Amino acid sequence: MYITLSCLRATTIVVPTLIPKTKTSTFSLITSSSLSMSTYHKELAAAKKAACLAARLCQKVQKSLLQSDVQAKLDKSPVTVADYGSQAVVSFVLEHELSAEPFSLVAEEDSGDLRKDGSQETLDRITMLVNDTLANENAYSALPLSAENVLTAIDKGISEGGPVGRHWVLDPIDGTKGFLRGDQYAIALALLDRGRVVLGVLACPNLSLASIGMQTQQSSASQIGCLFSAVIGEGTFMQSLDGSSPVKVNVSAIENPEEASFFESFEAAHSLHDLTSSIAKKLGVKAPPVRIDSQAKYGALSRGDGAIYLRFPHAGYREKIWDHAAGSIVVTEAGGLVTDAAGNPLDFSKGKYLDLYHGIVATNQKLMPSLLKAIQESIDEKASSL
């Protein structure tokens, strides 16, 4: 079952909330008073439309994934026709829906491999997928796109971002390995305004609308597929990809660490599971970790499925902004906190990468102090054992 796009026409309920207080930082150039509650509504509508259309394309590819649809990048990580197609769709939609504004996109993929000899068949398939996805809208006179148009749309994502102006940030398929397994993945799209995340959308085609802890094998296909959206100062909302009205969500209110459950990456290569296990033990957490792919974890955390998200990459890995921009605002607008392992706010103003102390932590405001204490103790113990 593919998604319909009635979710694109749903009216977002605006419920003003207080912006959580965080540590003062030099990159926070936007004050609360300068953020009009209606500033980003046009951008939000365009972002939701782009993410829903990209999700449709990804669902179609995942349903009948061909071996030829999967390639390896120079770093050996997989990339699929859906990654490229999703990026082309989001780029095209945003630029056309917001044509009156300067367009800057920081995104994961580029067209380099698709322009090489022997890639024509793959490029043709991507072009077909993009045109089929956009044609259902009957709103774009530029269709059908040529292969070169698609390559150009993909390469719109070459922006470096930074502290000046507005920049869209996209991971066209966050969690490609999960996508390949038929598990969780997300289309993650955010907007930076002068270095600060002001808007985020997460389309999670395989995430149930019900809490992860309440899922059963009898869950029907109609209950699968979530769209999370957040605008600074307005809270976080969730709706189904097939068109339910948005509902406001909030992070877990659990205060006792022993009652908390936590999320971490499915892939051991993406996070140090032994370190998270040590932290959980110090906190007295009794529940086993919930390991799922992608920023779907941020979405699940924002609605209270779990209370903690821990991510500790291996030494030498640099986090990219597209892996956390959308998810971070979805959690913070739901009342949570997202910091590095020392409690510092994430700085999205310095280009494509995040400079962090050890890793990324997300939880509610009550649990954060004890969590940071357990993290530092575990890091110190790990260092002393080397």
C-alpha positions in Angstrom: 0.0 0.0 0.0 1.4 3.4 -1.0 0.7 6.6 0.9 -1.8 9.1 -0.4 -1.0 12.7 -0.1 -4.0 13.9 1.8 -1.6 14.6 4.7 -0.2 17.4 2.6 -3.5 19.3 2.8 -4.0 18.8 6.5 -4.1 21.9 8.5 -1.5 22.2 11.2 -2.9 23.0 14.6 -0.9 25.8 16.2 -0.4 25.5 19.9 2.2 28.0 21.2 4.7 26.5 23.7 7.7 27.9 25.5 11.0 27.3 23.9 13.1 25.1 26.3 15.9 26.9 27.9 19.4 25.8 26.9 22.9 26.9 27.6 23.9 30.2 26.1 25.9 29.8 22.9 27.5 32.2 20.5 25.7 30.7 17.5 22.2 31.4 18.8 21.7 34.5 16.8 17.9 34.4 16.8 15.9 35.6 19.8 12.5 34.3 20.7 11.0 37.7 20.1 12.3 37.8 16.5 10.5 34.5 15.7 7.0 35.3 14.6 4.6 32.4 15.1 3.7 32.5 11.5 7.2 33.0 10.1 7.7 29.5 8.8 4.2 28.2 7.9 4.8 28.4 4.1 8.1 26.6 4.5 6.4 24.0 6.7 3.7 23.2 4.1 6.4 22.9 1.4 8.5 20.6 3.6 5.7 18.3 4.5 4.7 18.1 0.8 8.3 17.3 -0.2 8.8 14.7 2.5 5.5 13.0 1.7 6.3 12.8 -2.0 9.8 11.5 -1.3 8.2 8.9 1.1 6.0 7.7 -1.7 9.0 7.2 -4.0 10.9 5.3 -1.3 8.0 3.0 -0.5 7.7 2.1 -4.2 11.4 1.2 -4.4 11.5 -0.7 -1.1 8.5 -2.8 -2.2 10.4 -4.2 -5.1 14.1 -3.5 -4.5 16.4 -4.7 -7.3 20.0 -5.6 -6.7 20.9 -3.1 -9.4 19.2 -0.4 -7.4 21.9 -0.5 -4.8 25.4 0.9 -5.2 28.4 1.5 -2.9 29.9 4.9 -2.3 33.6 5.5 -1.9 33.2 5.0 1.9 31.6 1.6 1.2 28.2 2.8 2.6 25.2 1.8 0.4 23.2 4.2 -1.7 20.1 3.3 -3.6 18.0 4.8 -6.4 15.6 5.8 -3.7 18.3 8.0 -2.0 18.9 9.8 -5.3 15.3 9.9 -6.2 14.2 11.2 -2.8 16.8 14.0 -2.9 15.7 15.0 -6.4 12.0 15.1 -5.4 12.6 17.2 -2.2 15.0 19.6 -4.0 12.5 20.1 -6.9 9.5 20.6 -4.7 11.1 23.0 -2.3 12.6 25.1 -5.0 9.2 25.3 -6.9 7.0 25.8 -3.8 9.3 28.5 -2.5 10.4 30.0 -5.8 10.3 33.6 -4.4 13.1 32.8 -1.9 16.8 32.1 -2.4 17.3 28.3 -2.3 20.1 26.6 -0.5 20.2 22.9 0.3 22.7 20.9 2.3 22.1 17.3 1.4 23.9 13.9 1.6 24.0 12.9 -2.1 25.5 14.3 -5.3 25.4 13.2 -8.9 29.0 12.3 -9.3 28.6 8.5 -9.6 25.5 8.9 -11.8 27.4 10.8 -14.4 30.0 8.1 -14.8 30.1 5.6 -17.7 27.9 2.6 -17.1 25.4 4.5 -14.9 22.8 5.3 -17.6 20.4 2.5 -16.7 20.4 3.5 -13.1 19.9 7.2 -14.0 17.0 6.3 -16.3 15.3 4.4 -13.5 15.8 7.3 -11.1 14.4 9.7 -13.7 11.3 7.5 -14.2 10.7 7.2 -10.4 11.0 11.0 -9.9 8.6 11.8 -12.8 6.1 9.2 -11.8 6.1 10.6 -8.2 5.7 14.2 -9.2 3.2 13.6 -12.0 0.5 12.6 -9.5 0.5 16.2 -8.3 -0.6 17.8 -11.6 0.9 21.0 -10.4 4.3 21.4 -12.1 4.5 22.6 -15.6 8.2 21.6 -15.9 7.3 17.9 -16.1 8.5 15.5 -17.3 12.0 16.1 -16.1 14.9 15.0 -18.3 17.8 13.0 -16.8 19.9 16.1 -16.8 17.1 18.0 -14.8 17.2 15.2 -12.2 20.9 15.4 -11.9 20.7 19.1 -11.5 18.0 18.7 -8.8 20.3 16.3 -6.9 23.2 18.6 -7.2 21.2 21.5 -5.6 22.3 19.9 -2.4 25.9 21.1 -2.6 25.5 24.0 -0.2 27.9 24.1 2.8 25.3 25.7 5.1 26.7 28.0 7.8 25.6 30.8 10.1 24.3 33.3 7.4 20.9 33.0 5.7 18.6 30.1 5.4 19.6 26.6 4.4 17.5 23.5 4.0 19.2 20.3 5.4 18.2 16.9 4.0 19.0 13.3 4.5 16.9 11.7 1.6 17.0 8.3 3.3 18.3 8.3 6.8 19.0 4.7 7.7 19.8 3.2 4.3 20.8 -0.1 5.8 17.4 -0.3 7.6 15.7 0.6 4.3 17.6 -2.3 2.6 16.5 -4.7 5.3 12.9 -3.5 5.1 13.1 -1.9 8.5 13.0 1.7 9.7 14.2 4.7 7.8 13.3 8.3 7.5 13.2 11.2 5.1 14.7 13.9 7.3 14.3 17.6 6.3 15.1 20.7 8.4 15.5 24.4 7.9 18.3 26.4 9.3 17.8 30.1 9.8 21.1 31.9 10.7 22.6 28.7 12.0 19.6 27.6 14.1 17.2 24.8 13.4 13.8 26.4 13.1 11.7 23.7 11.3 11.9 20.0 11.0 10.0 17.2 9.3 10.5 13.5 9.7 8.6 11.1 7.3 8.9 7.6 8.7 7.1 5.2 6.3 7.6 2.0 8.4 7.0 3.4 11.8 3.6 2.5 13.4 1.4 5.3 14.7 1.0 3.3 17.9 3.8 3.3 20.5 6.6 0.9 19.7 5.8 -0.9 22.9 2.2 -1.4 21.9 2.8 -2.8 18.4 1.5 -6.3 17.7 1.8 -8.7 14.8 -1.9 -7.9 14.1 -1.2 -4.2 13.4 -2.8 -3.4 10.1 -0.9 -1.8 7.2 -3.2 1.3 7.6 -1.5 2.0 11.0 2.0 2.3 9.5 3.6 5.5 8.4 4.2 8.6 10.5 4.9 12.2 9.7 6.4 14.3 12.5 6.7 18.1 12.1 7.9 20.9 14.3 8.3 24.6 14.0 10.3 26.6 16.7 8.0 27.8 19.4 5.0 25.8 18.2 5.5 22.3 19.5 5.7 18.9 17.7 2.9 17.2 15.9 2.4 13.7 14.5 0.0 12.6 11.8 -0.2 9.5 9.6 1.2 9.6 6.1 -2.2 8.6 4.8 -3.8 11.8 6.0 -4.9 11.9 9.7 -5.2 15.3 11.4 -2.0 16.4 13.3 -1.9 15.7 17.0 0.5 17.3 19.5 3.0 15.0 21.0 5.3 15.3 24.1 8.3 13.4 25.3 8.1 11.0 28.2 7.6 12.6 31.7 9.4 9.7 33.4 11.7 11.0 36.2 13.0 7.8 37.7 15.9 6.4 35.5 15.0 2.9 36.6 11.7 3.2 34.8 13.2 4.6 31.6 13.9 2.8 28.4 16.3 4.0 25.8 16.9 4.0 22.1 20.2 3.4 20.3 21.3 2.6 16.7 20.5 -0.8 15.3 23.9 -1.0 13.7 26.8 -1.6 16.1 29.1 0.4 13.8 26.9 3.5 14.4 27.2 3.6 18.2 29.3 2.0 21.0 26.8 -0.5 22.5 29.1 -1.4 25.3 29.3 2.2 26.4 25.5 2.6 26.3 25.2 -0.6 28.3 27.5 0.7 31.0 25.5 4.0 31.2 22.2 2.1 31.5 23.6 0.0 34.3 24.7 3.0 36.2 21.2 4.6 35.9 19.6 1.3 36.9 17.6 1.0 33.7 15.9 -2.4 33.7 14.4 -2.5 30.2 16.6 -3.7 27.3 17.7 -1.2 24.7 15.4 -0.6 21.7 17.6 -0.6 18.6 16.1 0.9 15.5 17.6 2.6 12.4 17.5 6.3 11.5 16.0 9.4 12.9 12.8 7.5 13.4 14.3 7.2 16.9 13.8 10.9 17.4 10.2 10.7 16.3 9.5 7.8 18.6 11.2 9.7 21.5 9.2 12.8 20.8 5.9 10.9 21.4 7.1 9.2 24.6 7.8 5.7 23.3 11.1 5.7 25.2 12.8 8.2 27.5 16.4 8.3 26.4 18.3 8.2 23.1 22.1 7.6 23.2 24.5 7.8 20.2 28.2 7.3 20.7 30.0 6.9 17.3 33.4 5.2 17.1 36.5 7.4 17.4 37.2 9.5 14.4 33.7 9.7 13.1 32.2 13.2 12.5 28.5 13.6 12.8 26.8 15.3 9.8 24.1 17.9 10.4 21.6 16.1 8.2 21.7 13.1 10.5 20.3 15.2 13.5 18.9 18.5 12.4 15.3 17.5 11.8 15.2 15.0 14.7 16.7 17.5 17.2 13.9 20.0 16.8 11.2 17.4 16.7 12.4 16.3 20.2 13.1 19.8 21.6 9.7 21.1 20.5 8.1 18.1 22.2 9.7 19.3 25.5 12.9 17.3 25.4 16.6 18.2 25.3 19.2 17.2 22.7 22.9 17.8 23.6 26.3 16.3 23.2 27.7 14.0 25.9 28.7 17.0 28.1 25.3 18.8 27.9 26.4 21.3 25.3 23.7 22.3 22.7 24.3 21.1 19.1 25.8 23.7 16.9 24.4 23.5 13.3 26.0 26.8 12.2 29.5 25.5 11.2 28.8 23.8 7.9 28.1 20.1 7.2 29.6 18.7 10.4 28.8 18.8 14.1 31.7 19.3 16.6 30.8 17.2 19.6 32.1 16.0 22.9 31.9 12.2 22.4 28.3 11.8 21.2 24.6 12.8 21.2 22.1 12.5 24.0 18.4 13.2 24.0 16.0 12.9 26.9 13.5 14.9 29.0 14.6 17.7 31.3 14.2 15.8 34.5 16.4 12.9 33.5 19.2 14.8 31.8 21.3 15.7 34.9 21.6 12.1 36.1 22.1 10.9 32.6 25.0 13.2 31.9 26.6 12.2 35.2 26.3 8.5 34.3 27.7 9.2 30.8 30.8 11.0 32.1 31.5 8.3 34.7 31.2 5.6 32.0 33.5 7.5 29.6 36.1 8.0 32.3 36.0 4.3 33.2 36.4 3.3 29.6 39.3 5.7 29.1 41.1 4.4 32.3 40.7 0.8 31.1 42.6 1.4 27.8 
